[in-house]
Amino acid sequence: MKRVVRLALCSTALTAMLIATTACSQADSSEASRSETSDSAKSDFEENTVSDQNKALIGAVASEDIDAARQALEAGADADVRNSEGQPAVLTATRNRDSKLARLLLNAGADPNAKDAIDDSAFLYAGAEGLDSILEATLEHGADVKSTNRYGGTALIPASEHGHVSTVKILLEAGVPVNHVNNLSWTALHEAIVLGSGGRDHIETVRLLIKGGADVTIPDGQGTLPEDLAADKGFTEIVDLIQAAR
């Protein structure tokens, strides 16, 4: 009889242990599930927060609101965020000729070489349009001086076309290839002549290009030399500069 009682007691104790073990296992599982849910919710919150800040930054850049842009960046917005058209924020600021906002974005890590759908970048656009303050900022932040636009040209080529003398100086000093040939078979020297006015700024541009190593013997796609191109347009001072360099 005593043996039966002992067996019954042991069985009861074993059952209690199994119940306790099962309860602990369920508690651990429940705790792990709550932890995973919490981590997922935290991740979703952080992702949504960043997304909201990116949207805020896009809006701030579009409206040229530097204070709002700064707040968005400080809250975690991505300096390389793009708008609905795929245009990098720093390029938008550059197109708006907003040097302070462009510099803010570059200082926050924006890529000066990031291009839009038509192969413009903050560096290339600033060079083409003579936006020297932004151009210098892009160079300070790693602009690729050999990068090219949709015409296969460096920043120096359109800068020379427009006669942006100070910009041409900056680009030459930065090491942009002076004899690069674009898809139209033109160098910076060709464009300064063919698309230039022959006025003071273009004369100085040609002088700087030659001083910077421009090869006056490179013909255009039709086989015409820069000297002949200048002569055909009646740019006598440019012809003299080229002849002196030969």
CORUR-V519404 format. One record per run of one state. SS is the DSSP state (a for helix, b for strand, c for the rest). FROM is the first residue (numbers start at 0). TO is the last residue. Records with the same first field share a line. If there is no record, write none. Layout:
SS=FROM-TO ; FROM-TO
//
This chain:
c=0-0 ; 62-64 ; 74-80 ; 82-86 ; 95-97 ; 107-120 ; 129-130 ; 140-153 ; 161-163 ; 174-186 ; 194-198 ; 211-224 ; 232-234 ; 245-245
a=1-61 ; 65-73 ; 88-94 ; 98-106 ; 121-128 ; 131-139 ; 154-160 ; 164-173 ; 187-193 ; 199-210 ; 225-231 ; 235-244
b=81-81 ; 87-87
//
